[in-house]
Structures are given as C-alpha cells and as structure tokens.
Amino acid sequence: MTTTNLNIRTDKMVKEQAEQIFNELGLTMTTAINMFLRTTIREHGIPFSLKIDVPNATTAAAIEEGKKLIADTSAPRYSSMKALREALEV
C-alpha cells in the first residue's frame, strides 16, 4: 500500500477536543481520519457517528449517589435480594 501525507488546517481547540475523544475511543488522529475517509468512499457520503456515551442528568445523579453510598460506611448493606426486599417492604 502506497501512502501519502495529508495536511489539513483546523482550529487548535477543535483538534485538541477531537484528539481527546479519539483517545477515549482508543484511536489516533490518523486512524480516525483513515476510518472516516475509507467509510466515506464505501458509503458515498458521511456515513457514521462515533459517540461516547454520556449519561443524562438523571443517570449522572444516580451514579454519583451510588458512589457516595459505596463510600459511606454507615449506609445500609444487604447480603441478598430477599434482605433488600424486606427493607424496602416489597
């Protein structure tokens, strides 16, 4: 496979934010751009979206509450579903 260099200009902040997302996805900038180019050719257009799952406000609040409960040694602990149900009176 013969390769060539591709020089592009973009805003510094755009590049940094994209690199951060690509890093979280386990990709380099080169790999991400090559994925985009190859898929664009195959699909004859911009074909995909790669996203990092970002929880909505309700889910984020529940995650934080769970972390606090885990760290709080005085929070109730249950060793079985039966014990939890009894505590919840379900």
MODELLER restraints for C-alpha pairs under 7 A, 6 or more apart:
rsr = mdl.restraints
at = mdl.atoms
rsr.add(forms.Gaussian(group=physical.xy_distance, feature=features.Distance(at['CA:19:A'], at['CA:29:A']), mean=6.25, stdev=0.5))
rsr.add(forms.Gaussian(group=physical.xy_distance, feature=features.Distance(at['CA:22:A'], at['CA:28:A']), mean=6.12, stdev=0.5))
rsr.add(forms.Gaussian(group=physical.xy_distance, feature=features.Distance(at['CA:22:A'], at['CA:29:A']), mean=6.71, stdev=0.5))
rsr.add(forms.Gaussian(group=physical.xy_distance, feature=features.Distance(at['CA:39:A'], at['CA:47:A']), mean=6.73, stdev=0.5))
rsr.add(forms.Gaussian(group=physical.xy_distance, feature=features.Distance(at['CA:40:A'], at['CA:46:A']), mean=5.29, stdev=0.5))
rsr.add(forms.Gaussian(group=physical.xy_distance, feature=features.Distance(at['CA:40:A'], at['CA:47:A']), mean=6.20, stdev=0.5))
rsr.add(forms.Gaussian(group=physical.xy_distance, feature=features.Distance(at['CA:69:A'], at['CA:75:A']), mean=6.03, stdev=0.5))
rsr.add(forms.Gaussian(group=physical.xy_distance, feature=features.Distance(at['CA:78:A'], at['CA:84:A']), mean=5.77, stdev=0.5))
